[in-house]
Amino acid sequence: MDNTNTNEFTPCQILKVYKQKHGDRYYIEIHNIIQSTEGDYTLAPGRPLQKKTMQRLLGSVKDIDPKLYFEKKLINPYLLACEPIKYKRYILWYSPAGPKSMIFTKGVKTKNAVYMMPALLYFINLDKFKIFAMKTGKKRPTMSAELYHAPIFNQVANNTICWGNVKKDTSNINSVNAEIDVWENYLWKSKFDSTGNSGTTKLTLNELYKQVKVEKDSVPKFPHSTLIKSNMEIRDIFNNYLS
């Protein structure tokens, strides 16, 4: 077993690999990572990767049992894209279709229970959170995956969430995996109410949730036909918010 403690390491370089559109040739560029005294990271200008640098990097590669390597979960399997630099930070990830435990305020007719949800796309850009639904089931979505309005309460304009009295603080989080967990906990462990839920699905959410409630002897499929298009694909996240 490899006993390397990843906490003893800090990022120092990033490799960018380019491939010909029509051909099998590659160009590899290397960037140094510069850390400021405040703990922020920036990328230095790129330069062509030299063979001696590649040989030095390959010399540090260890023979690791693939099973043990993936058990480390260094990268969240549902992560689609991210930029860790604080002044332009974003995280894009998804959750496959499956049950979600949900709790509601007293003013909502829907009961606290487990409900089947479609695949969901989460997007954090600085401190702004957006959520979409997809019809991709348990498959990893591609850039052309169509986005729909998420079938959940508490939504307001532009696929954002009204957080109510949820106290959010990600200032001391220093890993992508931890931040993903924190945002999902903010969403699914908070109480849902009826704020801004009009028009997110073809049925009212109370009617829809009657169909997707998970019972001991029944696990329903989420009815994709009830979802409403947002007229966006995943690629539009990059074009609209990150360009």
Summary of the structure (lengths in Angstrom):
residues: 243
radius of gyration: 21.3
end to end distance: 42.6
largest distance: 66.1
contacts: 586
relative contact order: 0.13
helix: 23%
strand: 32%
